[in-house]
Amino acid sequence: MSDMDMSDADDDYDYDQSDEDDEDVGFADAPPVQRVESTYKALTPEACRTLASQKVDEVKELLCCDSTVASMLLRFFRWDQEKLMEEYLLDPEKILKKVGMMAPGEEDRSVVHMGDDAPVLVGGTETARASLPEQRCLICYEDTKVYSALGCGHAFCNECYGTYLQHKIADEGHQVVFARCPEEKCQLLVSDQLVRSLVPASDKLQQWDNAARLERSFVDENPNLKWCPANDCTCAVKASKGQMGVACPRGHRFCYNCMHDDHRPASCDEIKRWLVKCKDDSETYNWLMSNTKACPKCATSIEKNGGCNHMTCKNAGCKYEFCWVCSGPWKDHSGSYYACNKYDPEKDKTGGEVGKKESSRAALERYLHYYTRYTNHDQSLKLETEAKLKMEAKVKEMEKQGSNTWMDCQYLVEANEALHECRYALRYTYVYAFYLDKAGNHKNNFEMQQAELERQTEELAQLLERDVKDIQRTEVVHCFQMAKKRAVNLFEIVDFKDNGQGSSSGD
């Protein structure tokens, strides 16, 4: 497919941009920030439609055909204009027949009913309904004057034709635009005009409308364009292979490679493994905490399968006997030694030889360290709507105090957006950290920057939680600018590692 020029669209959002200029915020401890470029373009539905229409107009002019023929030819050749022109010019009639279009000069024998009280279009000419001759429907074999046909003249009663089209729409999705005449040997494409005359206004007609949209096919068939995966979003993004985090014009963020949420700095493979692990290990951990305990000596997970609290470790190299309730040695649970009902604060400080081997419980506890922090930021993001409403209320309250204007208070909105960005980034840094190679300095450097971003994010959250009268503009502005720069620095470390020394390895 030939590369498509996106520069002519007026409504696209160009994200070929650098990060904000580093302005001196007045503090010497601000970390250095390098410019980070994002190479993608976010396109509104209107921009996609404009680009598709431009291609149709080009083909229409080159082939001297109407828009309907040009658009179907482009759809058939998956918007590869070069291949279309090459094959069409060799044998136009063959290509039109292959696509399912009538050749120029071919007799039009179509019959289309325009409504109950409207005339019938026969070959594109208005004709009185009563003047139609009877035809036998080729599906139900009943004679009728209420029938329809494409340019091929194959007639079917409106009831059978309408049912056929509705089944096609339901079964073939977006490919229904290539539905053919019901006559078995006829390859003529059904027309938009015929569909609208026979399919009543319903979900089926809406599905046809969606399939017939030029921009739908234009984006679907372009390897450099993808629809935003958010529900009910009709925006698209243009990016090259290898691009990960992108955002559509409506602000929905996703990974251009795997179409999940924007999960940087974690790789697509890591996030895939992480989601599976979350599903499996979280349930495993909950079950273990409810049904098992670690042997106090060797840390093997032990399930209690009876009412007795006298437990014996089944590990052949251990065989330790202990109390299920307090985990103390069972030898101390007889006669005057029994003290299981008493709380001993020193008991928690002692233990067996935990760590002699990498038990499943130890692995789960390591996973839980990252999982709880991941879910904490995930839950915070889900409260975004509530936080946004609170911030809007604070802005209005601040406007009422002193001589503050709406513009004077917008730093609070910027700070709230920065908080959201930092939490979003931090959520996936724990996925990335979980799979990091333990060897080398990269893990230490990453976790140091991660801790700085975490600290700055929590500080910003606390500042924004204050009452309006206690909020200091300079303090908030400095904090959210520092938080944004910490995030940039964290991603620079990841990019340096991935581009210069290879990607992280998994456990």
C-alpha positions in Angstrom: 0.0 0.0 0.0 1.3 3.4 -0.9 2.0 5.8 1.9 -0.8 8.3 2.6 -0.2 11.9 3.1 -1.9 13.1 6.3 -0.8 16.8 6.0 -4.0 17.9 4.2 -6.4 17.2 7.0 -7.5 20.3 8.8 -9.0 18.7 11.9 -6.1 16.4 12.9 -4.1 16.9 16.0 -0.4 16.9 15.4 1.6 15.3 18.2 4.9 15.7 16.5 5.9 18.0 19.3 8.6 18.5 22.0 7.9 18.7 25.6 7.2 22.0 27.2 10.2 24.4 27.4 12.1 24.1 30.6 11.4 27.3 32.4 13.3 28.2 35.5 10.8 27.6 38.3 13.2 29.3 40.8 14.6 26.2 42.5 18.1 24.9 42.1 17.2 21.3 42.7 15.0 20.9 39.5 16.4 17.9 37.6 17.6 18.3 34.1 15.0 17.5 31.4 15.7 16.5 27.8 13.3 17.1 25.0 11.1 14.0 24.4 9.3 13.7 21.0 6.2 11.8 20.3 5.8 10.9 16.6 2.1 10.3 15.9 -1.0 12.1 14.8 -4.4 12.0 16.3 -7.3 12.3 13.9 -10.9 13.3 14.5 -13.7 11.5 12.7 -14.0 14.5 10.4 -10.3 14.4 9.6 -10.5 10.7 8.7 -13.5 11.4 6.5 -11.7 14.2 4.8 -8.7 12.1 4.0 -10.9 9.3 2.6 -12.9 11.7 0.5 -9.7 13.2 -1.0 -8.7 9.7 -2.2 -12.1 9.1 -3.7 -12.0 12.5 -5.5 -8.5 11.6 -6.9 -9.7 8.3 -8.3 -12.9 9.8 -9.5 -11.0 12.4 -11.5 -8.4 10.0 -12.9 -10.9 7.3 -14.0 -13.7 9.7 -15.0 -16.2 7.8 -12.9 -18.8 8.8 -10.2 -18.0 8.8 -6.5 -19.8 5.5 -5.8 -17.7 3.6 -8.3 -14.5 5.3 -7.1 -15.2 4.5 -3.5 -16.0 0.9 -4.1 -12.9 0.4 -6.2 -10.8 1.8 -3.4 -12.5 -0.4 -0.8 -12.0 -3.4 -3.0 -8.3 -2.7 -3.5 -7.9 -1.9 0.2 -7.2 1.8 -0.6 -4.0 0.9 -2.5 -4.4 3.5 -5.2 -1.3 2.5 -7.1 -2.5 -1.2 -7.5 -6.0 0.0 -8.4 -4.8 2.2 -11.2 -2.4 -0.4 -12.5 -5.0 -3.2 -12.8 -7.9 -1.0 -13.9 -6.1 0.6 -16.8 -5.2 -2.9 -18.2 -8.8 -4.0 -18.4 -11.5 -1.7 -16.9 -14.5 -3.9 -17.7 -12.9 -6.9 -16.1 -12.1 -5.0 -12.9 -15.6 -3.5 -12.7 -17.1 -7.0 -13.1 -14.7 -8.4 -10.5 -15.6 -5.7 -8.0 -19.4 -6.0 -8.7 -20.0 -2.8 -10.6 -21.9 -2.3 -13.9 -19.8 -1.4 -16.9 -20.3 2.0 -18.6 -23.1 1.9 -21.1 -24.6 -1.3 -19.6 -28.4 -1.2 -19.4 -29.7 -0.3 -15.9 -32.7 -2.5 -15.1 -33.0 -1.6 -11.4 -36.3 -1.3 -9.5 -36.3 0.7 -6.3 -39.3 1.7 -4.2 -38.8 5.1 -2.7 -41.7 4.9 -0.2 -45.4 3.9 0.1 -46.8 7.0 -1.6 -43.7 7.7 -3.8 -43.1 6.6 -7.3 -40.9 3.7 -8.2 -37.5 4.3 -9.8 -37.1 2.0 -12.8 -33.7 2.3 -14.3 -33.3 5.6 -12.5 -36.6 7.0 -14.0 -39.7 7.7 -11.9 -42.5 5.3 -12.8 -46.0 4.9 -11.5 -46.3 1.9 -9.1 -49.4 0.6 -10.9 -47.6 0.4 -14.2 -45.1 -2.2 -13.0 -45.7 -5.6 -14.6 -45.9 -8.7 -12.4 -42.7 -10.6 -11.6 -42.1 -13.9 -10.0 -39.9 -13.6 -6.9 -36.9 -15.8 -7.3 -36.9 -16.7 -3.6 -40.5 -17.5 -2.7 -41.8 -18.0 -6.3 -44.8 -15.8 -5.7 -46.1 -13.4 -8.4 -46.1 -9.8 -7.2 -45.9 -6.2 -8.3 -44.1 -5.2 -5.1 -40.6 -6.2 -6.0 -37.1 -4.7 -6.2 -34.1 -5.4 -8.4 -30.5 -4.2 -8.9 -29.2 -3.0 -12.3 -29.0 -6.7 -13.3 -32.8 -6.9 -13.3 -33.0 -10.0 -11.0 -36.4 -9.3 -9.2 -37.3 -10.4 -5.7 -40.4 -9.4 -3.7 -39.7 -6.7 -1.2 -40.4 -9.0 1.8 -37.8 -11.6 0.7 -35.3 -9.0 -0.4 -35.6 -7.1 2.8 -35.1 -10.3 4.9 -32.1 -11.2 2.8 -30.4 -7.9 3.3 -31.1 -7.9 7.1 -29.5 -11.3 7.4 -26.5 -10.1 5.4 -26.1 -7.1 7.7 -26.3 -9.3 10.8 -23.9 -11.9 9.5 -21.2 -10.0 7.7 -20.5 -6.9 9.8 -18.5 -4.2 8.0 -18.0 -6.5 5.0 -21.7 -6.2 4.2 -20.8 -3.4 1.7 -19.6 -6.2 -0.6 -23.0 -8.1 -0.4 -24.1 -9.4 -3.8 -27.4 -9.9 -5.6 -29.4 -12.8 -4.2 -29.2 -14.5 -7.6 -26.6 -17.2 -7.1 -24.6 -16.5 -10.3 -24.9 -12.7 -10.2 -22.0 -10.8 -8.7 -23.5 -7.3 -8.7 -23.1 -5.4 -5.4 -26.2 -4.3 -3.6 -26.6 -0.5 -3.7 -27.0 1.9 -0.8 -30.2 3.2 -2.3 -31.7 -0.3 -2.5 -30.8 -1.1 1.1 -32.3 2.1 2.4 -35.5 1.4 0.5 -35.9 -2.2 2.0 -34.4 -2.1 5.5 -36.6 -0.3 8.0 -35.0 2.2 10.4 -33.5 0.0 13.1 -30.3 -1.3 14.5 -29.7 -3.2 11.2 -29.9 0.1 9.2 -27.5 1.7 11.7 -25.1 -1.2 11.2 -25.3 -0.7 7.4 -24.6 3.1 7.9 -21.5 2.2 10.0 -20.2 -0.3 7.4 -20.8 2.2 4.6 -18.8 5.0 6.2 -15.8 5.7 4.0 -13.6 6.5 7.0 -14.3 3.1 8.6 -12.8 1.3 5.6 -10.1 3.9 5.2 -8.8 3.4 8.7 -9.3 -0.4 8.8 -7.3 -1.0 5.7 -4.4 1.3 6.5 -1.6 -0.3 8.4 -0.5 3.1 9.8 -3.9 4.0 11.1 -5.8 2.5 14.1 -9.1 3.3 15.7 -9.1 4.4 19.3 -10.2 1.3 21.4 -12.2 3.4 23.9 -15.9 2.7 24.0 -18.0 4.9 21.6 -14.9 6.7 20.4 -14.7 7.3 16.6 -11.3 9.0 16.6 -8.1 7.4 15.0 -4.4 7.7 15.4 -1.7 7.5 12.7 1.7 6.2 13.9 4.6 4.2 12.6 5.5 0.7 13.7 7.1 0.5 17.1 5.1 3.4 18.6 3.6 2.6 22.0 1.8 5.2 24.0 -0.6 7.5 22.0 -3.7 9.5 22.8 -6.7 10.3 20.6 -8.1 13.8 20.3 -10.6 13.0 23.1 -7.7 12.2 25.5 -8.1 8.4 25.5 -4.6 6.9 26.0 -3.7 3.5 24.6 -0.7 1.5 23.3 -0.6 1.6 19.5 1.1 -1.8 19.4 -1.2 -4.0 21.6 -4.2 -1.7 21.9 -4.4 -2.0 25.7 -4.1 1.0 28.0 -0.9 3.0 27.6 1.3 0.9 29.7 4.7 2.5 29.4 7.4 1.8 30.7 6.3 -1.8 30.7 6.5 -3.7 27.4 3.6 -5.3 25.7 4.8 -8.7 26.6 5.3 -7.7 30.2 1.8 -6.2 30.5 0.3 -9.4 28.9 2.1 -11.6 31.4 1.3 -9.3 34.3 -2.5 -9.3 33.6 -2.4 -13.1 33.5 -0.4 -13.2 36.7 -2.8 -10.8 38.4 -5.7 -13.0 37.5 -4.0 -16.2 38.7 -1.7 -15.2 41.6 -4.1 -12.7 43.3 -6.7 -15.5 43.7 -4.0 -17.9 44.7 -2.7 -15.4 47.3 -6.2 -14.9 48.7 -6.8 -18.6 49.0 -3.4 -19.2 50.7 -4.0 -16.4 53.2 -7.4 -17.9 54.0 -6.5 -21.6 54.0 -2.8 -22.1 54.5 0.1 -21.0 56.7 3.8 -21.2 56.3 5.8 -23.7 58.3 7.6 -21.6 60.9 10.8 -23.5 60.2 11.0 -24.0 56.4 8.2 -21.7 55.1 6.4 -24.5 53.2 2.7 -23.6 52.7 0.5 -26.0 54.8 -3.2 -26.5 54.5 -5.3 -27.3 57.6 -7.5 -30.2 56.6 -8.9 -31.1 60.1 -10.1 -29.7 63.4 -6.9 -30.4 65.3 -4.4 -27.6 65.7 -1.5 -29.9 66.0 0.3 -29.5 62.6 3.2 -31.5 61.2 5.1 -30.2 58.2 5.0 -32.6 55.3 8.4 -31.4 54.0 10.6 -34.6 54.2 13.6 -32.5 55.3 11.6 -30.6 58.0 8.8 -32.5 59.8 8.5 -29.6 62.2 5.5 -29.9 64.6 3.7 -26.6 65.5 0.5 -25.1 66.6 -1.9 -23.9 63.8 -3.2 -21.0 65.9 0.0 -19.4 67.2 2.7 -21.1 65.0 4.6 -22.0 68.1 6.4 -25.3 68.8 3.8 -28.0 69.6 6.0 -29.3 72.4 5.1 -26.1 74.3 1.4 -26.8 74.0 0.9 -29.3 76.9 0.5 -29.1 80.6 1.8 -25.9 82.3 3.6 -24.8 79.1 0.4 -24.0 77.3 0.2 -20.3 76.6 -1.4 -20.1 73.2 -4.2 -17.8 74.4 -1.7 -15.1 75.5 -0.2 -12.5 73.1 3.6 -12.5 73.1 5.0 -9.4 71.4 8.4 -11.0 71.1 7.1 -14.0 69.2 6.8 -12.0 66.0 10.5 -11.2 66.2 11.5 -14.8 66.1 11.1 -17.4 63.4 12.5 -20.5 61.8 14.9 -20.7 58.9 12.7 -18.7 56.5 14.5 -18.1 53.3 16.2 -21.4 53.0 14.5 -21.9 49.7 12.4 -19.9 47.3 9.0 -21.1 48.4 5.8 -20.4 46.5 4.7 -18.1 49.4 7.8 -16.0 49.1 7.3 -15.6 45.4 3.7 -14.6 46.1 4.7 -12.1 48.7 7.2 -10.5 46.3 4.5 -10.3 43.7 2.1 -8.8 46.2 4.5 -6.0 47.0 4.2 -4.8 43.4 0.6 -5.7 42.9 -0.6 -3.7 45.9 1.2 -0.6 44.7 -0.1 -1.1 41.1 -3.7 -1.4 42.3 -3.3 1.5 44.7 -2.6 3.9 41.8 -5.2 2.1 39.7 -7.8 2.8 42.3 -6.7 6.4 42.6 -7.2 6.8 38.8 -10.7 5.5 39.1 -11.5 8.3 41.4 -10.5 10.8 38.7 -14.1 12.0 38.1 -14.7 12.7 41.8 -11.3 14.5 42.1 -12.0 16.6 39.0 -15.4 17.7 40.4 -13.7 18.6 43.7 -11.1 20.7 41.9 -13.7 22.5 39.9 -15.5 23.3 43.2 -12.2 24.6 44.7 -11.6 26.8 41.6 -15.0 28.4 42.0 -14.4 28.9 45.7 -11.0 30.5 45.0 -12.6 32.8 42.5 -14.8 34.2 45.1 -11.9 35.0 47.4 -10.0 38.3 46.8 -9.4 39.4 43.3 -8.8 36.0 41.7 -10.0 35.5 38.2 -10.8 32.2 36.5 -7.5 32.3 34.7 -5.6 32.9 38.0 -7.0 29.7 39.4 -6.3 27.5 36.4 -3.0 26.3 38.0 -5.1 24.1 40.2 -6.6 22.4 37.1 -3.1 21.9 35.7 -1.9 20.5 39.0 -4.7 18.1 39.1 -4.0 16.9 35.5 -0.3 16.5 36.4 -1.3 14.4 39.4 -3.4 12.2 37.1 -0.5 11.8 34.7 2.0 10.9 37.5 -0.4 8.3 39.0 -1.0 6.8 35.5 2.7 6.5 34.9 3.4 5.1 38.4 0.8 2.4 38.0 2.8 0.7 35.2 6.2 1.4 36.6 5.5 -1.4 39.2 4.8 -3.8 36.3 8.1 -2.8 34.7 10.0 -3.1 38.0 8.5 -6.6 38.7 10.2 -7.9 35.6 13.4 -6.0 35.8 16.7 -7.9 35.8 18.0 -7.9 39.3 21.6 -7.7 38.1 23.3 -4.4 37.2 22.7 -0.8 38.2 19.7 -0.1 36.1 17.3 -1.5 38.7 18.8 0.7 41.4 18.7 3.8 39.2 15.1 3.1 38.1 13.8 2.5 41.6 15.6 5.6 42.9 13.8 7.7 40.2 10.6 5.8 40.8 10.8 6.7 44.5 11.4 10.3 43.7 8.3 10.4 41.5 6.3 8.6 44.1 7.3 11.1 46.8 6.6 14.1 44.5 3.2 12.7 43.6 2.2 12.1 47.1 3.3 15.6 48.1 1.3 17.0 45.2 -1.8 15.0 46.3 -1.5 16.3 49.8 -1.2 19.9 48.6 -4.3 19.6 46.5 -6.3 18.1 49.4 -5.8 21.3 51.5 -8.6 23.8 52.1 -8.7 26.6 49.6 -7.5 29.1 52.2 -4.4 27.1 52.8 -3.3 26.5 49.2 -0.2 28.4 48.2 0.1 29.0 44.4 3.9 29.0 44.3 4.1 25.8 46.3 1.6 24.0 44.1 3.1 25.2 40.8 6.6 24.2 41.8 5.4 20.8 43.0 3.5 19.8 39.9 6.2 21.0 37.6 8.7 19.0 39.5 6.4 16.0 39.4 6.1 16.2 35.6 9.9 16.5 35.3 10.4 13.5 37.6 8.2 11.5 35.3 10.2 12.6 32.2 13.4 11.7 33.9 12.1 8.2 34.9 11.1 7.5 31.3 14.4 8.7 30.0 16.2 6.1 32.1 13.9 3.4 30.7 14.5 4.6 27.1 18.3 4.7 27.6 18.3 1.1 29.0 16.0 -0.2 26.2 17.7 1.6 23.3 21.2 1.3 24.5 21.6 -1.9 26.5 18.6 -4.0 25.7 15.2 -4.5 27.4 14.5 -5.9 30.8 14.2 -9.6 31.4 11.3 -11.4 33.0 11.1 -13.7 35.9 
